[in-house]
Amino acid sequence: MEFDEVREYMPGDDVRSIDWNVTARTGFPHIKKFREERELTVLFVFDASSSGYFGAHGRFKSDLAAELCALLAFSAIKNNDKVGMIIFTDHIEMYIPPKKGRGHVLRLIREILAFEPTGHGTDIGMALEYLMRVTKRRAVVFLVSDFIDSNFDKPLRIANRKHDMIALKIADRREIEFQSAGILELEDAESGELFLVDTSSKRFQLEFASRVSREDARLKKRFDSMNLDLIRILTDEPYLMPLMAFFKRRGKRR
């Protein structure tokens, strides 16, 4: 709600709205009028770390993340909302303050598609702390990441109290189901560390599946404890249905 005007009291008005300062000054009862502010501020907190440059099905996770942000940004300006963005890795790469207009959204999308980060790692907690510093008013915040990170519970909990937080987890199927391909040398995209693994080994397959399951359950438990919405999107699946189902559920809750 935001302040609209002060006017003279009329029979039937809520006495709790009386502005006593103006009433005392004029000698006649006046009330404060407020109007509901429909304009929203939408912010994308976009993970540009090196783990996003992975994809076994024709596109990287980072490409899908950029496409989702573009779609949601255009939806926001159709509703006359302000749109802004924070791009982060292990430090803040870029901040674009929220503004209205198609031209602004096109600039935002150009930045996502053409941006070349200087960092490689992921620090979600740092990005959320920065969000709290630069955003004073409540906003709808899309946290777009693969969430290959830890120790961000506290800043996420604080940000979720102030903002309407929505987590978009981007993943590739090869991060969930590792098929047998013999002995492979794998590289950690963020640290550069190399691993030699036998992907045909039964032990490797079981350990990999167990780790993925544990991490997924831990993330879900973390978000459930904060009552924070989570949307999972895979690079090889259409994303419109999960998005539409999510917003339909939100509409029913409200």
ChimeraX commands (.cxc) that place a marker at each C-alpha (Angstrom):
marker #1 position 0.00,0.00,0.00 radius 0.5
marker #1 position 1.28,3.51,-0.75 radius 0.5
marker #1 position 0.04,6.95,0.35 radius 0.5
marker #1 position -2.40,8.63,-2.04 radius 0.5
marker #1 position -3.92,11.77,-0.44 radius 0.5
marker #1 position -5.40,13.43,2.65 radius 0.5
marker #1 position -9.07,14.44,2.51 radius 0.5
marker #1 position -11.81,15.49,4.90 radius 0.5
marker #1 position -13.46,12.80,6.96 radius 0.5
marker #1 position -16.85,11.60,5.66 radius 0.5
marker #1 position -19.44,9.51,7.54 radius 0.5
marker #1 position -18.60,5.84,7.09 radius 0.5
marker #1 position -14.84,6.36,6.84 radius 0.5
marker #1 position -12.62,4.21,9.05 radius 0.5
marker #1 position -11.73,6.32,12.11 radius 0.5
marker #1 position -8.39,4.48,12.29 radius 0.5
marker #1 position -7.38,6.35,9.12 radius 0.5
marker #1 position -7.71,9.81,10.71 radius 0.5
marker #1 position -4.63,11.97,10.25 radius 0.5
marker #1 position -4.46,13.66,13.65 radius 0.5
marker #1 position -1.78,16.18,12.64 radius 0.5
marker #1 position -3.84,17.58,9.76 radius 0.5
marker #1 position -7.01,17.39,11.87 radius 0.5
marker #1 position -5.39,19.45,14.64 radius 0.5
marker #1 position -4.03,21.98,12.15 radius 0.5
marker #1 position -7.29,22.55,10.26 radius 0.5
marker #1 position -9.81,22.00,13.02 radius 0.5
marker #1 position -11.71,19.49,10.87 radius 0.5
marker #1 position -11.20,15.70,10.84 radius 0.5
marker #1 position -9.13,14.47,7.89 radius 0.5
marker #1 position -8.16,10.94,6.89 radius 0.5
marker #1 position -5.22,9.46,5.00 radius 0.5
marker #1 position -6.08,7.58,1.82 radius 0.5
marker #1 position -3.90,4.77,0.51 radius 0.5
marker #1 position -3.99,2.83,-2.72 radius 0.5
marker #1 position -2.76,-0.65,-3.46 radius 0.5
marker #1 position 0.45,-0.66,-5.43 radius 0.5
marker #1 position 0.10,-3.22,-8.23 radius 0.5
marker #1 position 3.49,-2.63,-9.83 radius 0.5
marker #1 position 6.01,-5.35,-8.97 radius 0.5
marker #1 position 9.78,-5.39,-9.05 radius 0.5
marker #1 position 11.18,-8.58,-10.57 radius 0.5
marker #1 position 14.85,-9.44,-10.05 radius 0.5
marker #1 position 16.89,-12.26,-11.54 radius 0.5
marker #1 position 19.85,-13.45,-9.49 radius 0.5
marker #1 position 21.70,-15.29,-12.26 radius 0.5
marker #1 position 24.46,-17.85,-11.62 radius 0.5
marker #1 position 27.07,-17.44,-14.38 radius 0.5
marker #1 position 29.63,-19.84,-12.87 radius 0.5
marker #1 position 31.55,-22.29,-15.06 radius 0.5
marker #1 position 29.39,-25.28,-14.08 radius 0.5
marker #1 position 26.66,-23.72,-16.25 radius 0.5
marker #1 position 28.74,-24.42,-19.37 radius 0.5
marker #1 position 27.76,-28.07,-19.39 radius 0.5
marker #1 position 25.16,-29.81,-21.49 radius 0.5
marker #1 position 24.91,-33.21,-23.12 radius 0.5
marker #1 position 21.68,-32.59,-25.05 radius 0.5
marker #1 position 22.43,-29.82,-27.53 radius 0.5
marker #1 position 22.53,-26.82,-25.17 radius 0.5
marker #1 position 24.32,-25.70,-22.04 radius 0.5
marker #1 position 22.59,-25.18,-18.73 radius 0.5
marker #1 position 23.57,-21.50,-19.02 radius 0.5
marker #1 position 21.73,-21.23,-22.38 radius 0.5
marker #1 position 18.55,-22.64,-20.86 radius 0.5
marker #1 position 18.88,-20.32,-17.83 radius 0.5
marker #1 position 19.22,-17.30,-20.14 radius 0.5
marker #1 position 16.17,-18.39,-22.15 radius 0.5
marker #1 position 14.07,-18.77,-19.00 radius 0.5
marker #1 position 15.12,-15.33,-17.75 radius 0.5
marker #1 position 14.21,-13.80,-21.13 radius 0.5
marker #1 position 10.77,-15.42,-21.09 radius 0.5
marker #1 position 10.02,-14.31,-17.52 radius 0.5
marker #1 position 11.38,-10.80,-18.16 radius 0.5
marker #1 position 9.07,-10.28,-21.14 radius 0.5
marker #1 position 6.15,-11.57,-19.07 radius 0.5
marker #1 position 7.03,-9.03,-16.38 radius 0.5
marker #1 position 7.10,-5.99,-18.69 radius 0.5
marker #1 position 3.76,-7.09,-20.16 radius 0.5
marker #1 position 2.44,-6.57,-16.64 radius 0.5
marker #1 position 4.21,-3.16,-16.49 radius 0.5
marker #1 position 6.63,-4.42,-13.81 radius 0.5
marker #1 position 10.20,-3.30,-13.26 radius 0.5
marker #1 position 12.90,-5.83,-14.12 radius 0.5
marker #1 position 16.50,-6.00,-12.90 radius 0.5
marker #1 position 19.32,-8.51,-12.67 radius 0.5
marker #1 position 22.33,-9.54,-10.62 radius 0.5
marker #1 position 24.89,-11.75,-12.41 radius 0.5
marker #1 position 27.29,-13.55,-10.08 radius 0.5
marker #1 position 29.98,-16.22,-9.92 radius 0.5
marker #1 position 32.28,-16.28,-6.89 radius 0.5
marker #1 position 31.86,-12.48,-6.90 radius 0.5
marker #1 position 29.33,-9.99,-8.26 radius 0.5
marker #1 position 29.89,-9.72,-12.01 radius 0.5
marker #1 position 27.17,-7.20,-12.88 radius 0.5
marker #1 position 24.16,-5.42,-11.42 radius 0.5
marker #1 position 21.43,-3.94,-13.62 radius 0.5
marker #1 position 18.97,-1.91,-11.49 radius 0.5
marker #1 position 15.24,-2.56,-12.05 radius 0.5
marker #1 position 13.54,-0.47,-14.72 radius 0.5
marker #1 position 10.49,-0.68,-16.95 radius 0.5
marker #1 position 10.28,-0.93,-20.70 radius 0.5
marker #1 position 10.97,-3.26,-23.59 radius 0.5
marker #1 position 14.29,-1.58,-24.40 radius 0.5
marker #1 position 15.53,-2.20,-20.87 radius 0.5
marker #1 position 14.54,-5.88,-21.01 radius 0.5
marker #1 position 16.25,-6.29,-24.40 radius 0.5
marker #1 position 19.44,-4.85,-22.89 radius 0.5
marker #1 position 19.13,-7.27,-19.96 radius 0.5
marker #1 position 18.75,-10.23,-22.33 radius 0.5
marker #1 position 21.72,-9.08,-24.44 radius 0.5
marker #1 position 23.84,-8.98,-21.29 radius 0.5
marker #1 position 22.83,-12.51,-20.30 radius 0.5
marker #1 position 23.54,-13.96,-23.75 radius 0.5
marker #1 position 26.81,-12.12,-24.44 radius 0.5
marker #1 position 28.22,-11.87,-20.93 radius 0.5
marker #1 position 31.64,-13.42,-20.28 radius 0.5
marker #1 position 32.24,-13.84,-16.54 radius 0.5
marker #1 position 35.64,-13.29,-14.98 radius 0.5
marker #1 position 35.02,-15.74,-12.14 radius 0.5
marker #1 position 34.61,-19.52,-12.27 radius 0.5
marker #1 position 33.24,-20.56,-8.89 radius 0.5
marker #1 position 29.84,-20.16,-7.21 radius 0.5
marker #1 position 28.99,-18.12,-4.12 radius 0.5
marker #1 position 25.21,-17.97,-3.72 radius 0.5
marker #1 position 25.40,-16.61,-0.17 radius 0.5
marker #1 position 27.49,-13.63,-1.29 radius 0.5
marker #1 position 25.04,-12.89,-4.13 radius 0.5
marker #1 position 22.08,-12.94,-1.72 radius 0.5
marker #1 position 23.87,-10.62,0.71 radius 0.5
marker #1 position 24.47,-8.21,-2.18 radius 0.5
marker #1 position 20.78,-8.48,-3.12 radius 0.5
marker #1 position 19.81,-7.41,0.40 radius 0.5
marker #1 position 22.10,-4.38,0.20 radius 0.5
marker #1 position 20.93,-3.03,-3.16 radius 0.5
marker #1 position 17.21,-3.86,-2.94 radius 0.5
marker #1 position 15.35,-1.92,-0.26 radius 0.5
marker #1 position 11.78,-2.72,-1.37 radius 0.5
marker #1 position 10.17,-6.15,-1.55 radius 0.5
marker #1 position 10.66,-7.85,-4.91 radius 0.5
marker #1 position 9.89,-11.10,-6.70 radius 0.5
marker #1 position 13.33,-12.71,-6.94 radius 0.5
marker #1 position 14.16,-15.60,-9.27 radius 0.5
marker #1 position 17.34,-17.31,-8.07 radius 0.5
marker #1 position 18.55,-19.11,-11.22 radius 0.5
marker #1 position 21.31,-21.63,-10.56 radius 0.5
marker #1 position 22.34,-25.28,-10.63 radius 0.5
marker #1 position 22.90,-24.91,-6.86 radius 0.5
marker #1 position 26.29,-26.62,-6.92 radius 0.5
marker #1 position 27.26,-24.76,-3.76 radius 0.5
marker #1 position 26.88,-25.01,0.00 radius 0.5
marker #1 position 26.71,-22.81,3.11 radius 0.5
marker #1 position 24.13,-20.35,1.77 radius 0.5
marker #1 position 21.27,-21.28,4.13 radius 0.5
marker #1 position 21.47,-18.22,6.38 radius 0.5
marker #1 position 21.52,-15.51,3.64 radius 0.5
marker #1 position 18.80,-17.41,1.74 radius 0.5
marker #1 position 16.60,-17.55,4.83 radius 0.5
marker #1 position 17.08,-13.80,5.45 radius 0.5
marker #1 position 16.39,-12.91,1.79 radius 0.5
marker #1 position 13.31,-15.14,1.75 radius 0.5
marker #1 position 11.82,-13.24,4.71 radius 0.5
marker #1 position 12.02,-9.94,2.86 radius 0.5
marker #1 position 11.44,-11.00,-0.75 radius 0.5
marker #1 position 9.20,-13.41,-2.64 radius 0.5
marker #1 position 11.96,-15.89,-3.51 radius 0.5
marker #1 position 11.59,-18.50,-6.26 radius 0.5
marker #1 position 14.40,-20.96,-6.97 radius 0.5
marker #1 position 14.94,-22.16,-10.54 radius 0.5
marker #1 position 17.25,-25.19,-10.48 radius 0.5
marker #1 position 18.80,-25.89,-13.89 radius 0.5
marker #1 position 20.23,-29.37,-14.43 radius 0.5
marker #1 position 21.38,-31.68,-17.19 radius 0.5
marker #1 position 20.33,-35.33,-17.26 radius 0.5
marker #1 position 23.96,-36.46,-17.33 radius 0.5
marker #1 position 24.33,-34.91,-13.88 radius 0.5
marker #1 position 21.56,-37.21,-12.66 radius 0.5
marker #1 position 21.99,-40.39,-14.73 radius 0.5
marker #1 position 25.62,-41.11,-15.60 radius 0.5
marker #1 position 25.68,-43.74,-18.35 radius 0.5
marker #1 position 28.43,-46.30,-18.68 radius 0.5
marker #1 position 31.14,-45.06,-21.07 radius 0.5
marker #1 position 34.28,-46.82,-19.87 radius 0.5
marker #1 position 37.23,-44.99,-18.32 radius 0.5
marker #1 position 36.88,-41.20,-18.62 radius 0.5
marker #1 position 38.90,-38.20,-17.50 radius 0.5
marker #1 position 36.48,-35.66,-16.01 radius 0.5
marker #1 position 37.21,-32.03,-15.14 radius 0.5
marker #1 position 35.55,-29.93,-12.46 radius 0.5
marker #1 position 34.46,-26.87,-14.46 radius 0.5
marker #1 position 34.87,-24.50,-11.51 radius 0.5
marker #1 position 38.07,-25.74,-9.84 radius 0.5
marker #1 position 39.81,-27.27,-12.88 radius 0.5
marker #1 position 40.53,-30.46,-10.90 radius 0.5
marker #1 position 40.82,-33.63,-13.02 radius 0.5
marker #1 position 39.37,-37.03,-12.13 radius 0.5
marker #1 position 39.95,-40.40,-13.76 radius 0.5
marker #1 position 36.89,-42.62,-13.27 radius 0.5
marker #1 position 35.67,-45.95,-14.54 radius 0.5
marker #1 position 32.07,-45.13,-15.46 radius 0.5
marker #1 position 31.32,-48.79,-16.23 radius 0.5
marker #1 position 32.12,-49.77,-12.64 radius 0.5
marker #1 position 29.09,-50.93,-10.67 radius 0.5
marker #1 position 30.51,-49.24,-7.56 radius 0.5
marker #1 position 30.88,-45.90,-9.37 radius 0.5
marker #1 position 27.33,-46.09,-10.72 radius 0.5
marker #1 position 25.89,-46.81,-7.25 radius 0.5
marker #1 position 27.95,-44.13,-5.51 radius 0.5
marker #1 position 27.05,-41.57,-8.16 radius 0.5
marker #1 position 23.31,-42.32,-7.93 radius 0.5
marker #1 position 23.45,-42.24,-4.11 radius 0.5
marker #1 position 25.24,-38.88,-4.05 radius 0.5
marker #1 position 22.79,-37.32,-6.51 radius 0.5
marker #1 position 19.85,-38.58,-4.43 radius 0.5
marker #1 position 21.34,-37.24,-1.17 radius 0.5
marker #1 position 22.10,-33.82,-2.66 radius 0.5
marker #1 position 18.63,-33.54,-4.18 radius 0.5
marker #1 position 16.94,-34.52,-0.89 radius 0.5
marker #1 position 19.14,-32.07,1.06 radius 0.5
marker #1 position 18.25,-29.20,-1.28 radius 0.5
marker #1 position 14.52,-29.99,-1.14 radius 0.5
marker #1 position 14.59,-30.22,2.66 radius 0.5
marker #1 position 16.44,-26.90,2.83 radius 0.5
marker #1 position 13.85,-25.12,0.66 radius 0.5
marker #1 position 10.87,-26.81,2.32 radius 0.5
marker #1 position 12.07,-25.63,5.74 radius 0.5
marker #1 position 11.99,-22.04,4.43 radius 0.5
marker #1 position 8.68,-22.51,2.60 radius 0.5
marker #1 position 10.54,-21.46,-0.55 radius 0.5
marker #1 position 9.28,-22.44,-4.01 radius 0.5
marker #1 position 11.54,-24.61,-6.16 radius 0.5
marker #1 position 11.16,-25.30,-9.90 radius 0.5
marker #1 position 13.38,-27.99,-11.43 radius 0.5
marker #1 position 14.16,-27.67,-15.15 radius 0.5
marker #1 position 16.18,-30.18,-17.23 radius 0.5
marker #1 position 18.01,-29.16,-20.41 radius 0.5
marker #1 position 16.44,-31.97,-22.46 radius 0.5
marker #1 position 12.82,-31.34,-21.43 radius 0.5
marker #1 position 10.28,-28.63,-22.40 radius 0.5
marker #1 position 10.09,-26.03,-19.64 radius 0.5
marker #1 position 6.73,-24.40,-20.38 radius 0.5
marker #1 position 4.64,-27.06,-18.63 radius 0.5
marker #1 position 6.62,-26.99,-15.33 radius 0.5
marker #1 position 6.47,-23.18,-15.33 radius 0.5
marker #1 position 2.75,-23.05,-16.09 radius 0.5
marker #1 position 2.00,-25.70,-13.44 radius 0.5
marker #1 position 4.03,-23.74,-10.89 radius 0.5
marker #1 position 2.28,-20.41,-11.50 radius 0.5
marker #1 position -1.09,-22.16,-11.51 radius 0.5
marker #1 position -0.33,-23.61,-8.04 radius 0.5
marker #1 position 0.77,-20.17,-6.82 radius 0.5
marker #1 position -2.43,-18.62,-8.13 radius 0.5
marker #1 position -4.53,-21.12,-6.19 radius 0.5
marker #1 position -2.55,-20.48,-2.99 radius 0.5
marker #1 position -3.19,-16.75,-3.23 radius 0.5
marker link #1:1,2 radius 0.2
marker link #1:2,3 radius 0.2
marker link #1:3,4 radius 0.2
marker link #1:4,5 radius 0.2
marker link #1:5,6 radius 0.2
marker link #1:6,7 radius 0.2
marker link #1:7,8 radius 0.2
marker link #1:8,9 radius 0.2
marker link #1:9,10 radius 0.2
marker link #1:10,11 radius 0.2
marker link #1:11,12 radius 0.2
marker link #1:12,13 radius 0.2
marker link #1:13,14 radius 0.2
marker link #1:14,15 radius 0.2
marker link #1:15,16 radius 0.2
marker link #1:16,17 radius 0.2
marker link #1:17,18 radius 0.2
marker link #1:18,19 radius 0.2
marker link #1:19,20 radius 0.2
marker link #1:20,21 radius 0.2
marker link #1:21,22 radius 0.2
marker link #1:22,23 radius 0.2
marker link #1:23,24 radius 0.2
marker link #1:24,25 radius 0.2
marker link #1:25,26 radius 0.2
marker link #1:26,27 radius 0.2
marker link #1:27,28 radius 0.2
marker link #1:28,29 radius 0.2
marker link #1:29,30 radius 0.2
marker link #1:30,31 radius 0.2
marker link #1:31,32 radius 0.2
marker link #1:32,33 radius 0.2
marker link #1:33,34 radius 0.2
marker link #1:34,35 radius 0.2
marker link #1:35,36 radius 0.2
marker link #1:36,37 radius 0.2
marker link #1:37,38 radius 0.2
marker link #1:38,39 radius 0.2
marker link #1:39,40 radius 0.2
marker link #1:40,41 radius 0.2
marker link #1:41,42 radius 0.2
marker link #1:42,43 radius 0.2
marker link #1:43,44 radius 0.2
marker link #1:44,45 radius 0.2
marker link #1:45,46 radius 0.2
marker link #1:46,47 radius 0.2
marker link #1:47,48 radius 0.2
marker link #1:48,49 radius 0.2
marker link #1:49,50 radius 0.2
marker link #1:50,51 radius 0.2
marker link #1:51,52 radius 0.2
marker link #1:52,53 radius 0.2
marker link #1:53,54 radius 0.2
marker link #1:54,55 radius 0.2
marker link #1:55,56 radius 0.2
marker link #1:56,57 radius 0.2
marker link #1:57,58 radius 0.2
marker link #1:58,59 radius 0.2
marker link #1:59,60 radius 0.2
marker link #1:60,61 radius 0.2
marker link #1:61,62 radius 0.2
marker link #1:62,63 radius 0.2
marker link #1:63,64 radius 0.2
marker link #1:64,65 radius 0.2
marker link #1:65,66 radius 0.2
marker link #1:66,67 radius 0.2
marker link #1:67,68 radius 0.2
marker link #1:68,69 radius 0.2
marker link #1:69,70 radius 0.2
marker link #1:70,71 radius 0.2
marker link #1:71,72 radius 0.2
marker link #1:72,73 radius 0.2
marker link #1:73,74 radius 0.2
marker link #1:74,75 radius 0.2
marker link #1:75,76 radius 0.2
marker link #1:76,77 radius 0.2
marker link #1:77,78 radius 0.2
marker link #1:78,79 radius 0.2
marker link #1:79,80 radius 0.2
marker link #1:80,81 radius 0.2
marker link #1:81,82 radius 0.2
marker link #1:82,83 radius 0.2
marker link #1:83,84 radius 0.2
marker link #1:84,85 radius 0.2
marker link #1:85,86 radius 0.2
marker link #1:86,87 radius 0.2
marker link #1:87,88 radius 0.2
marker link #1:88,89 radius 0.2
marker link #1:89,90 radius 0.2
marker link #1:90,91 radius 0.2
marker link #1:91,92 radius 0.2
marker link #1:92,93 radius 0.2
marker link #1:93,94 radius 0.2
marker link #1:94,95 radius 0.2
marker link #1:95,96 radius 0.2
marker link #1:96,97 radius 0.2
marker link #1:97,98 radius 0.2
marker link #1:98,99 radius 0.2
marker link #1:99,100 radius 0.2
marker link #1:100,101 radius 0.2
marker link #1:101,102 radius 0.2
marker link #1:102,103 radius 0.2
marker link #1:103,104 radius 0.2
marker link #1:104,105 radius 0.2
marker link #1:105,106 radius 0.2
marker link #1:106,107 radius 0.2
marker link #1:107,108 radius 0.2
marker link #1:108,109 radius 0.2
marker link #1:109,110 radius 0.2
marker link #1:110,111 radius 0.2
marker link #1:111,112 radius 0.2
marker link #1:112,113 radius 0.2
marker link #1:113,114 radius 0.2
marker link #1:114,115 radius 0.2
marker link #1:115,116 radius 0.2
marker link #1:116,117 radius 0.2
marker link #1:117,118 radius 0.2
marker link #1:118,119 radius 0.2
marker link #1:119,120 radius 0.2
marker link #1:120,121 radius 0.2
marker link #1:121,122 radius 0.2
marker link #1:122,123 radius 0.2
marker link #1:123,124 radius 0.2
marker link #1:124,125 radius 0.2
marker link #1:125,126 radius 0.2
marker link #1:126,127 radius 0.2
marker link #1:127,128 radius 0.2
marker link #1:128,129 radius 0.2
marker link #1:129,130 radius 0.2
marker link #1:130,131 radius 0.2
marker link #1:131,132 radius 0.2
marker link #1:132,133 radius 0.2
marker link #1:133,134 radius 0.2
marker link #1:134,135 radius 0.2
marker link #1:135,136 radius 0.2
marker link #1:136,137 radius 0.2
marker link #1:137,138 radius 0.2
marker link #1:138,139 radius 0.2
marker link #1:139,140 radius 0.2
marker link #1:140,141 radius 0.2
marker link #1:141,142 radius 0.2
marker link #1:142,143 radius 0.2
marker link #1:143,144 radius 0.2
marker link #1:144,145 radius 0.2
marker link #1:145,146 radius 0.2
marker link #1:146,147 radius 0.2
marker link #1:147,148 radius 0.2
marker link #1:148,149 radius 0.2
marker link #1:149,150 radius 0.2
marker link #1:150,151 radius 0.2
marker link #1:151,152 radius 0.2
marker link #1:152,153 radius 0.2
marker link #1:153,154 radius 0.2
marker link #1:154,155 radius 0.2
marker link #1:155,156 radius 0.2
marker link #1:156,157 radius 0.2
marker link #1:157,158 radius 0.2
marker link #1:158,159 radius 0.2
marker link #1:159,160 radius 0.2
marker link #1:160,161 radius 0.2
marker link #1:161,162 radius 0.2
marker link #1:162,163 radius 0.2
marker link #1:163,164 radius 0.2
marker link #1:164,165 radius 0.2
marker link #1:165,166 radius 0.2
marker link #1:166,167 radius 0.2
marker link #1:167,168 radius 0.2
marker link #1:168,169 radius 0.2
marker link #1:169,170 radius 0.2
marker link #1:170,171 radius 0.2
marker link #1:171,172 radius 0.2
marker link #1:172,173 radius 0.2
marker link #1:173,174 radius 0.2
marker link #1:174,175 radius 0.2
marker link #1:175,176 radius 0.2
marker link #1:176,177 radius 0.2
marker link #1:177,178 radius 0.2
marker link #1:178,179 radius 0.2
marker link #1:179,180 radius 0.2
marker link #1:180,181 radius 0.2
marker link #1:181,182 radius 0.2
marker link #1:182,183 radius 0.2
marker link #1:183,184 radius 0.2
marker link #1:184,185 radius 0.2
marker link #1:185,186 radius 0.2
marker link #1:186,187 radius 0.2
marker link #1:187,188 radius 0.2
marker link #1:188,189 radius 0.2
marker link #1:189,190 radius 0.2
marker link #1:190,191 radius 0.2
marker link #1:191,192 radius 0.2
marker link #1:192,193 radius 0.2
marker link #1:193,194 radius 0.2
marker link #1:194,195 radius 0.2
marker link #1:195,196 radius 0.2
marker link #1:196,197 radius 0.2
marker link #1:197,198 radius 0.2
marker link #1:198,199 radius 0.2
marker link #1:199,200 radius 0.2
marker link #1:200,201 radius 0.2
marker link #1:201,202 radius 0.2
marker link #1:202,203 radius 0.2
marker link #1:203,204 radius 0.2
marker link #1:204,205 radius 0.2
marker link #1:205,206 radius 0.2
marker link #1:206,207 radius 0.2
marker link #1:207,208 radius 0.2
marker link #1:208,209 radius 0.2
marker link #1:209,210 radius 0.2
marker link #1:210,211 radius 0.2
marker link #1:211,212 radius 0.2
marker link #1:212,213 radius 0.2
marker link #1:213,214 radius 0.2
marker link #1:214,215 radius 0.2
marker link #1:215,216 radius 0.2
marker link #1:216,217 radius 0.2
marker link #1:217,218 radius 0.2
marker link #1:218,219 radius 0.2
marker link #1:219,220 radius 0.2
marker link #1:220,221 radius 0.2
marker link #1:221,222 radius 0.2
marker link #1:222,223 radius 0.2
marker link #1:223,224 radius 0.2
marker link #1:224,225 radius 0.2
marker link #1:225,226 radius 0.2
marker link #1:226,227 radius 0.2
marker link #1:227,228 radius 0.2
marker link #1:228,229 radius 0.2
marker link #1:229,230 radius 0.2
marker link #1:230,231 radius 0.2
marker link #1:231,232 radius 0.2
marker link #1:232,233 radius 0.2
marker link #1:233,234 radius 0.2
marker link #1:234,235 radius 0.2
marker link #1:235,236 radius 0.2
marker link #1:236,237 radius 0.2
marker link #1:237,238 radius 0.2
marker link #1:238,239 radius 0.2
marker link #1:239,240 radius 0.2
marker link #1:240,241 radius 0.2
marker link #1:241,242 radius 0.2
marker link #1:242,243 radius 0.2
marker link #1:243,244 radius 0.2
marker link #1:244,245 radius 0.2
marker link #1:245,246 radius 0.2
marker link #1:246,247 radius 0.2
marker link #1:247,248 radius 0.2
marker link #1:248,249 radius 0.2
marker link #1:249,250 radius 0.2
marker link #1:250,251 radius 0.2
marker link #1:251,252 radius 0.2
marker link #1:252,253 radius 0.2
marker link #1:253,254 radius 0.2
view
